[in-house]
Amino acid sequence: MPYQAKPKDKKAYGAKLVKLIQEYKTIMLISVNNVGSNQIQQVRIKLRNQAEIMMGKNVSCFVL
């Protein structure tokens, strides 16, 4: 059975995104279609301690 996000999960995700938007001055939204997990992991490693990365179902968000 596929995972169904609960309304409280969606609210928490939205609240975190709003907090990050208010806290940081630069935000980058990207699409990661057809990008391998190894490549995403390498980006996460390189941005560690420099950016916060939020992954969603249809978009990823890098907060610098």
GIMO-V816187 format. One record per helix or strand of 3 or more residues. SS is the DSSP state (@ for helix, = for strand). FROM is the first residue (numbers start at 1). LEN is the number of residues. If there is no record, write none. Layout:
BEGIN
ss=<SS & SS>
from=<FROM & FROM>
len=<LEN & LEN>
END
This chain:
BEGIN
ss=<@ & = & @ & = & =>
from=<7 & 27 & 37 & 52 & 60>
len=<17 & 4 & 11 & 4 & 4>
END
